[in-house]
Amino acid sequence: SDEARPDWDNGRRNVYAWYYQAEALHNMGGSEWRDWFAATQAVIVRKQQTAGKEAGSWHPTRPAGSKHEFSGVVGRLYVTTFCLLILETPFRHAPLYKRP
């Protein structure tokens, strides 16, 4: 559903939750995984810093993440690490339950 799709808007981004969502959906496979990952990948890549000394990373507080993400406390490395882990999910391991 659209409600489960990632949203980078102020107070809605939660890369911590998205990481676990990616793991669960990838393990299940199927169209839910493919659709969710395509939408998530597009959002994450679009928000990556492209210039300056922080190019290649993601800003932890622009916009502010969900209060459950804690990005304002843990910072850029945390947000960048989770973004990278989400993006590499299909390459790190095979799904546990393969569905067509």
WOMOUR-V27738 format. One record per helix or strand of 2 or more residues. SS is the DSSP state (~ for helix, > for strand). FROM is the first residue (numbers start at 0). LEN is the number of residues. Records with the same first field share a line. If there is no record, write none. Layout:
SS: FROM-LEN + FROM-LEN
This chain:
~: 1-3 + 14-14 + 29-17 + 70-4 + 75-12 + 88-4
